[in-house]
Amino acid sequence: MKKRILALAIASAMILSMVACGSNTDANTSTSGTTTPDNSTSTTVNGVRTLKDYSEISPKKWSPHEWETNDESYILKHTVTGLYNFYPNDTLDNYIVVPEAAAAMPVDVTAEYAGKYNVPTDAKSGYAFKIALNKDMKWEDGTPINADTYLYSYKQLLNPEIKNFRASTAYQGNFVIANAEKYYKQGEQILPANDGKATDEQMLVSFKKPVAFFDAPAENYYKNADHKAKFTVNGVDLFAKYSKEDYYPLTPELKTELLAISKNFGDGSENSYKEFCLYKVTNDAVDFEKEVGLVKNSDYEITFVLDKPITDFYLKYSLGSGILVNEKLYEGNMADKGDIKKTTYGTKADNYMSYGPFKLASFQADKLIVLEKNENWFGWNNPEIAKHYNYDRIECQIIPEQKTSLLEFKKGNLDSVSLTTTDMETYATSDYLQLTPQSFTSKLTFNSDKIALKTRESAGVSKSLLAYKDFRKAISRSINRAEFVATCTAAADPGFGLLNTLYINDPEKGTRYRDSKAATDALLSVYEADSMDTMTGYDIDEAKELIKKSYEEAKANGDIKDSDKVVFELAVYMLDETSQKMVNFINDSLVNAAKGTPLEGRVSVKGVVDQDYYNSAKAGKFDIIISTWGGASMNPYGTAELYCVDEKKNEYGFNPKVEKTTITVEGKEMTKTFYEWYDALCNGEYAAATPEVRTQILAGIEKGILETYTTAPIYYRTSGSLLSHRTIMETEEFLPVVGFGNYVLDKSDADWAEYCKSNNYDLKY
């Protein structure tokens, strides 16, 4: 058998695969392989072939409009069909774009819409695209999919009464449908008053709704015994006084009271009252059919009209995801949820409808997902598409413990398995080992909000040091990243930037963002290094000085006493072997850096289990997490939203609409808030700029974020896995957009069962 190891040096030189979760253009997370065998179609003389897969986490929802995490995208990526899809070409050395839900490639019709919607009167290209729809597309029950299906699905995606999590995919990033955002945000909106756009006379105070001061409702703090008294001013319980209604007009008296509460929480700034305030705006009503840039030309032809120009590649790339929902099930599962409506579409097998190659046959939460061939999918009758699907069924077990999944794999019950660091020591020379570079960067993300941190303190235990930038920088400098990846990961690389080496800043040329001068200079500046070859991010002496400095500052501010212990909780999904190694390494690094400082023997990091730690982070209920972000590697610019948009970020205490950074663009130095830079890069004046200019801005944003030390990159992810004796991949080469292609099974279920039996269900790798 041909040895199937992809050297990391080769992998990092390849152009990246798209790993945006839930897209039908995604590469598999476990990839590698040899060339495709001749019998690579689904129908074989050897009978049914079932891909035996697994996931650590059971999905809770998988509506195309609502999914959030990678595990929630699992069902989607097998059951939806985008207008365009990406596959390995016949020579297995590049990708090809194939119309799937579309019947043909898009036709630029910008000239027809010049002066209409928001298209400039002199525009000639890039704004409007006509797409013929595939007349053979059907739902799994045989119901035809046509232009009305698209209009309904996009209208519901953007429905202001539903507030779908994925609504922004139609109005942010490269692909921005004309007036989509205005439709989504029509009517009355309540906005935080610390954005600087409201006068005192317009402001409303709320102790019941989330406000910027707490990044949560005041009630969350009032119910905490350690903080209840801080709401009492001059003997009056202000929470009791102002919590009978949702909103109260800001008066001079109330302003004074808010400043007093703010001071009780340790913030004496004169504008702190604004962080308790909100204001209302009423946006004009928008008619979806007449004003939003999705036009029905005929039953099987639609036109997308955009707010900003887009290139041919990014248009097809953006339309690769499935967005359709089945109207009958979507409406039938709708209910009022407080001020909004919500549908349970995509939460059970019987309230979801497939229009992709597979359909959901059964779903047992926390146990098993079964997907069977969707006989009504057009692709099975198209040999050029069907050849990319070598199997007929998918069985996905939910297996939280990696040790259990490895045992199941060795019995022949799984076709691939992820490896831990310890496993890699065992299987480093295996012919079945797969090393797959991923677009994900794992980082320490800190809670830097002093108020939130103080709510987590107890007698004699301080956490407020995390509110000091120098202390967070000290943690970053204390970690030897090369040693970390060797000790704690299966096959990762030391990580320094928010984006790793797989992101492509110019898809037409295939150039990598991380190789650009702007991106290189950003990291050299942050880590104070002379070259990328010598950059380590590790400086124990600097870490010690930063600890001393931040400690003395915190002590002077009354945030720590010489008798206090400093204990930080590092939240993880589960404290398995790998997670415990990471916690131990970070603890040991900080303990070592504290030697010879006032914190020697007084500081520690301990692991705690929180299976909802991302939401806990967004609510400020954490000290430190290891956050991991990646995907959409052909569009690095859009990733800036993960740090610059309030709803997306995890860095609690960092306000991207307030914090500013200075970036030099084409020789001109400019200062904007992080949100303003993101908006200009992805939605505003630089959205259609050259890759060189956009790279300068992205690098400036990255540098600015890193210098806040609200997050500290630790490693770039590379998955180590084993493929079973019957499993290979479509291509050996790691290709642009498609990675290694799809799984190929060279034995039917019956033949595989006999093979496993003959090996006593103990396969050797």
N, C-alpha and C positions, 0 to 999 in steps of 0.2 A: 504494500500500500504506500502511496506517495505520502511523504511526511507533510503534515498540514499545519505548519507553524508559520505565522506571518511575523517577520521581524519588525519590531517597533520602529526601527530606523526607516524601514521601507514604508510602513504604515503612515508615519508622520509626514512623509514626503508626498503622499497621495492627496488628491483633492477629496474633500469630505462628503460623506453621505448625509442626506437630510434625516435628522432624527427628531423632528417636531412631532410630539406624541399625537397619535390619533389620525395622522394623515395617511392616506392610501399610498403615498409616495415614500413612506418611511422605510429605512433599512431595518433588517432584523437586528435585535440587540445582541444576538449570538450569531456570529458570522464567520465564514471562512470557506475553504473547500477546494475541491478539485473540479475538473470540467464536468459539465452536465452529461449524464449517461444518455444513450439513445432513446430509452423508454421513458422520456421525461414528460409524458402527458398523463392526465389524471386517470384515464381509462386504460387499464392494463389487464393482461391475461392472468396475472397473478392475484387478482382480487382487490378488495378494498385496502386502502392505505390510510392509516390514522396517524396524524402528527400528535405525538404525546408530549405535551408541553406542561409548564407549571408557572405559577405566580406566587410570590410571597404574601400578597395582600389581595383580599377579595374586593372587587369593585363595588362601590355603593350606588353609583349612577354612571350611565354612559350615553346619555342624550348628546347628540352632536352640538347642542346649544348650551350644555351645562357641565360637561366633563372638565375636570381640573388637573388631575394627577396622572402619572404614567399608567398606574394600575387601572384607572378608570378608562383609559383609552384602549385597553386590550381588546374588548369585544368590538369596538368601533373599527379598528384597523382591519378586521376580517369581514365586516358586514356593510361597509359603505363603498361607494364608487365616486371618485372625483370626476370632474369634467375631463381632466388629463391625468395620465399616470406616467411614471418613469420606470423603465426596465433596462436591464443590461442589453446591449446590442448583440447581434448574432456572432460577432467576432470576440465578444466578451472583453473589450478593451475600452468601452465608454458606455454612456447611457443613451437611450432614445426616449423621445416623448411620444406617447400614444394617446389619441383621443379615445375616451371610454364612454363616459356619460355624454360627451360631445360627439358629434358625428364627423367633425372636421376641425382643422386648426382655426383659431380665431381670425376674424377679418377686421382690420382697423377701419372704422367708419367715422373717425373723428370729424372729418369735414362736414358730415351730415348733421353733427350736433354742435358745431361752432356757434357760440352765442346763446346756446340753450343750456339748461341746468347751470353749471358753473364753468362750462368750457369756454376758454378765451375765444373771442371772435376771430382771431387770426390763427387759431390752432389748426395744424394739419395732421398730426398723428399723436398717438399715445394716450388719448383720453377716452375713446369709445370703441368698444369691440363687439361685433356681432358673432354669435355662436349658434351654430346649428346643433340641435339636440339629437341624440341617438334615439330613434323611434322604437328600438328594441329594448330600451330600459324599462324594467318593471319592478314593482315591489315583490317580495317573496310570495305573496298570494296571487300574483299574476296581474294586479292592477297596473295599468300603464302609468309611467312617469312622463310628464310633459311640462310645458312652460308654466302652467298654473301651479304645478308642484313647486317650482323654484320660487315663484312669486309668493306663494303662501309661506314657504319655509323661511325665506329671507325676512318677510314681514313679521313672522313670529320671533325670529332671532333678535330683531330690533324692537320688538314690542315694548313700549315704555311701561306697560302695566305688568310685565313679567320680570324685567331686569335680569336677562340671561347673562351668565358669566362670560360666555363667548361672544357677546354682542360686539365687543370692540374689534373682533376680527374683520368686521365689515367697514370700520371707520378709522382704524389705526394701522400704522405700518406702511408697507408699499401699496397695498390694495385698498383704496379708499373710495367706496361707492358714494357718488354725489348725494349730498344731503342726508346720508345715513345717520350721521351723528346728530344732526338737528332733529330728525324723526325720533331717535332714541331718547333725546333729552328734551323733547317738547313738554310743555306744561310747566307746572310749578316744581322748582328745585330748591332744596335747602343746602346751602354751601357754607363751609367754614369761614368765619369772618377774619381769620388771620391771613387771608390771601391778599389783604390790602385793598380790596375793591369796594368795600362798604363803609359808609360813615357811621358814627355812633348812633345817629337817629334811625338808621336802617337795621341795626343789630337786634337780635333776639337772644335771650339767655335761656339755656336749657340745662336742667339738672337730670333730665330723664333720657335725653338723646345723646349719642356719642359726640364728644367735643374734642378739640385738638389738645386741650390741656392734659387730659387723661388718655386721649386716643381711645376713649371708651365712655360710657355714661358715668356721671359723677356717682351714681348709686353704687357702682362696683367698689368704689373707695369708701363710701359712707358706711357700707355694710362691714367693712374691715375694722375690727376693734381698735387697731393701732392708728386709724385715721379719722374715725368718726368725730372726735373732738375738734379736728381742724376745720370743721364746717361751722363751728360756733364762734361768733364774733360779738363781743360786748354782751355776752350772755344769751344771744339769740341763735337758735339752731337754724341756719340759713337753708339747709337742705329741706327741713320740714316746712319752712316758710315758702320755698319756691319749687316744690315738687308736686304740687296739686295739679298744675297744668303742664303741658308739654313745653310751652314757650312763654317767656315774659319779655316785654319791651325793656331794653336797656335804659335805665334812668340814671341820673347822677348818683343817687343813693345806692342803687344796685351796683354801679361801677365801683364805688368805694368799697362795698362789701366784697366784691369779687377780688379786688386787689388785696384785701385783708386775708381772704382764703388762700390766695396765691402765695402770699408771704408766709402763711402757716405751713405751706408745703415746701418752702425753701426757695421760692421764686419771687424776688422783690422788684422785678423789672416793671417799668411804668406802663408797658403795653400788654402785660400778661393777661389782663381782663379780656382781651380780644379772643384769647384761646378758649374762653368759656362761651363764646358767642357764635351765632350763626346768622345768616340772612337769606331772605327768600328772593328768588328771581322767577319771573314767569316768561318762559320762552314761547314764541309763536307756534301755533299748531301747524303741522306739516301733513300734507296729503300724500300717503305712500304711493298711490298709483300715479299721481300727477307730478310729484316733485322728487321722489327718490330715484336714483339712477339705475333702475332695473326695469327694462322695457320689454313687454311681450310683443314681438313682431308677428308671431303666428303661433299655432299650437306647439310647434317644434322649433322655434327660433326665439332667442332672447338677445338683448343687447345690454351690456354693462357700460354705464357712463360714470366716469371717475372724477373725483375732485382734483386729482393731480396726475400727471403723466406717469406711465409705467412702461418698462421695457418688456419685450416679448418673453424673455426668460422668466422674469418675476411674475408676469401675468399667469403663465401656465403653472408656475410653481405655487402661486397663491390659490389657484383653482384646483389644486390637486387634492384638497381635503373635501370630504363629504359633509354637506351642510343640511341635507334634506331630512325632513321629519314627516311621518305619516299623519295626515290631517285627522283621520278618524280617531286614532289612538291618542294623538297629541291633545285634541279637544276633549276626548272622552275621559281623560285623566287630569283635567284642569280643575283647580279649586282655589278659592280665595285664601290668601295667607297674610292676614293683617292688612297692610296698606297695598299689597301687590297680589298678583296671581301667580301660581306655580302649577306646573304639571309634573306628574310622576312618570312621564314618558321615559323609558330607558332605565327602569329600576328593577324590573322583573321580566321573565321570559315572555309573559303574556301581554305586556304593555309596550312592546318594542317590535319594530318591523325592519327587516333587512332589505337592502337593495345592492348588496355586494356579493362576492363569490360564495360566502357561507352565511348560514342563518343560525340564529340561536335556538338550539333544540331544547336545551334545559339549562337552568341556572340554580345551583344550590349554594347559597351564600356560605363562604368560608370552607367550601368543600370542593365543588366541581363545576366547571363550565364545559358544556358540550356544544360544538358547532358542527353542523352538517352541510353538505353541498346544497347551495341554493339553486335548484334546477331551473328557476326562472331568470337566472343571471345570464345576460347575453354572452358573456365572455367564454362560457363553456362551449359555445358553438363557433368560436373564433380561434382557430388553431394557433395563430400568432400570439394570442393572449393566454389561451388555456395552457400552453406549454410551460408557462411560468408557475403553474400550480400542479405539483406532482402528487398531491395527496387529496383525499376525498372527505376527510373528517378531521376535527381537532378536538382532543380531550385535554383540557387544562385543569390540573389539580391545583388546589390552594395549599401550599406547603410553606408555612412560616419559617421552619427551621431548616437551615442549609444542610445540616448533617443528615436530616431525613431525606431531603431531595437527592443527595449524593447516593444514599443507600438505594433509593428507588431507581436511580439511573443505572447503577451497577447490576440491578436485577433485570433491567431491560424495560422498565416501566416509564422511562422518560427518554426523549431523543436528544436532549442536551441538558447540561447542568452548569451553573456558575460555580466558580472555585473561590475558596478563601486563600489567604496568605499561606496557611499551613498546607492546604491542598496543593498549592503551586510547588511546594518543596517536593511533594510526592510525584506530581505529574509533569514536572518541568520538561522532561524529554519524551513525553508521550506523543505518538503519531497522531493522536486525536485532539491534541491541545489546540485551542483557538485563542488568539490574542486579537482583540477587536478594539481599535481606538474609538473613543466616544467623544461627543462634543460637550460632555459635562465637566464642570469644574466644581469641586467640593471645597467649601470655605467654612471658617469659623464665622458665625454671625453673632454679634453682640447686642444685648439690650443696653443702650447707652442713655436711657431716660432715667434721670436721678429719682424722680418721683415714683416711677414704677419700680425701680430697684429697691427703694426704701420700704415699699409695701411688702417686699419679699424678705426683709431682714428680720432677725429675731434677737433677743437679748444676747449681747456678746458676739453676734455674728454680723459682719458688715459685707455689703455687696456694692456700695456706692462707688468704689474705685473704678468700676466699669464705665461710669459716666465721664471719666477723665481720658481724653484722647491719648495722652502720653502713656497711660497704663495699658490701654488697648494696644498701642504700638509696641509696648514692651512684650506683651504676649506674642505678638507676631514675630518680633525679633528673637524670641527665646526658642523658636521651633526650628530645628534642623530638618528641612523638608525632605532632603535626600534620604536621611536616616528614617524619617517618618514613613515614606513609601516603602522602603525596604523592610521595615518592621511590621507595618500595619496593613499593607495592601497586597493584592495578588499580582498586579501587573501595571501599576500606575506610574505616572511621571510626576516629579515635583511641580507644584503649581504656583505661579506668581501673579498671573493676570486674571481678570474676571472671565476672559475668553481664552480658550486654549488654541493649539496650533491647527485645529481643523476648520476654522472659520474662513470663508472665502469673501474677500472684500470686493472682488471684481469677477463675477462668474463668467464673463466673456473671455477673460484672460486666464482665469484659474489661479489668480494670485491670492496668497494667504494674508489675512489681516495681521497675524502675529509677526510676519516677516517684514512688514512695512516699517519705514524709518520712524514714523510718528508713534506707532505702537511700541517699537523697541525703545525709543527715547523715553516714553512714558514709564516703562518698567525700570529702566536704568535710573531715572530720577527718583522714583518712589523708594527703591531699595539701595540708593546711593552706591551704585556699582559702576565700574569702568567698562564692562562688557558683559554680554549675555553669557559668555563662557565662564566668567568668574562670579556671576551673580548667584548668591545662595539665599538671601533674605535672612540669614542667621548671623546675629552679632550679640553674643552673650554679654559683652561688656556694656554695649549700648543699652541692652535690656535692663541691666542692673541700675544704670544711671537714670533711666526713665522711671523705674520703680521708685527709686529714692525721691525723685522730683515730684511725681504724682502723689506719693504718700504724704509728703510734707504739705503739699497744697491741700489735699483732702483733710488732713489733720487741722490745718489752719482754718478751714471752712466748717469744721465741726462734723465732718462726714465719717470720721473714723477716730477711734481711741487707741492708745498704745496697748490696751488690754484686749482689744477685739481680735477675734479670728476672722479670716476672710475665706469664705467657702463658696465656690461657684458650682452651680449644677449645670452639667452638660447633658441636655435632653437628647435621647436617642429613641428610635422606634422600638428596639429591643436590645437588651444587653447580651448579645451573643458573643462569640469568641472574638470576632473582628471588631465589633463596637467597643468591647472592653479593652482591647489592645490600644485603640485610638484614645480612649479616655485616659488610660494609664500613661500613654506617651505625652499627652498634653499636660497632664498633672505633673509628671516628672520634669518636663521642660520648664514649667513655671516655678516649681519648687527649687530647681537648680538655679534659675535666674534670681530668685529671692535671697539666695545665700549672700551674706555680707551686707544685706539691706535691712531696714526696720521690719520687713515682713518675713525674715528668715524663721522658719518653723511655724509660721502662722497662716500660711496660705495653702489652699488645696483646691482641686477640681474633682468632683465626683460625678459618676454617671447616674442618671435617673431615667426611667422609662416613661415616655409620653407618646402614645401612638397617634396623637393629634398635635405634634409639636409645631408644625407650621402654623396652624391656627392659633396655638398658644403664643407663638412668637408675634403674630400680627396683633394680638391683644396685650402684649407686653408682659405675659405671664411666664417669663423664662429669664435665664441668665445668659446662657450660650447654647447655640445649636450648631450642628454641622449642616449647613444648607447646601443643596446641590441644584444647579440650574444648567440647562443646555437645550439644544435643539435649534431648528431653523438655521443650520450652519451656513447656508448660502445667503443668509440675510443677517449679518452680525449687527447691523445698525438697529434693528428692532429690539435686540436684547437689552438696549439701554433702558427700556421701560421697566425692567425687573428691578431697577434701582431708583429710577427717576419718577415713577408713577406711584402715588400713595397706595392704591389698591393692590399693587403687584409686589411691593417690596416686603422684605422680612426684617429689615434693619430698624427695629423699633427705637425711636428717639431721634432718628434722622429725618428731617423734614425737607424733601426735595423741592418744595415750592418756596422755601425760605432760604436754605443754604445755597451759596453761590460758588461758582468757580470761574476762573479766567482762562480762556483758550485763545491761542493765536491762529487765526484762519487766514490763509493767503497773505501772511505778513501783517495782518491787523489784529491787535489785541482787544478782546471783548470780554465783558463780564456779564453773566446771566445766572439765574437760578438753574439748578440741575434740571428741573422740569422744563424750563424755557429752552434749554439746550436740546433736550430730547425732542420737544415739540418742533423746534426749528429743523432738527435733523430728519425727523420722520414724517412730519406733517406740514412743515412750513417752508421757509426760503431755501433750505438745503436739501429738501427731499428729492429733488431732481438734479442735484449738483453732481460733479464728476466723482468717481470713486476716491480720487486723491483728496478732494476737499472733505468728503464725508468721513474718510478715514482720519483726517486731522481732528475733526470734531469728536468722533467716537473715542479716539485715543485721549483727547482732553477730558472727556467725561470719565473714562476709565481711571485716568490718573487722579482726577479730583475725588472720585469715590474711594479709591484706595487710600488716599491721604487723609480721609476722615477716620480711617481705621475702625469703622463700624462693621466692617467685614474684612477678613484676612484669608486670601486663597491659600490652600494647603497642597492640593494635588489635582492633577488632570486625570480623569478616569479612563482607564483601559480595562475592558472586561476580559477576564481569563475564564475560559469554559472548555468543556469537553463535548464533542459530538459523538453520538453512539456509533456502533459498528455499521449501522445501516444508513447513516446520515452524512450527506455532504451538502455543499452549497452550489449555487449556479455558477459562480466564478471564483477563481483564486485571487484575482486582482481586486483591490479595494477601489471602487469606481466612484466618480462624482455622483452625488445624489442617491445612488442605489446601493452603495456599499458593496456587499457580496451577493446581493440578490436574495432569492428565496431558498427555503429548504428543499432538498431533494432526497426522497427516501428510496433506496434501491431494493427494498424487500416489502412485500405485502404484509398485512397483519398476521396472516396465517403462517407465512414463511418465517417471519420474525419470531413468532411465538415458538415455533419448532427450533429455531436457532438458539433462543434463550434457554429452552428446555435442555437442549443438547450440551449447553455450557453450565448446566446446573444452576441457572439463574444467578450466576456470579461472573459477570463479564469482566475481563481484564483490560485495563487501559494503561 
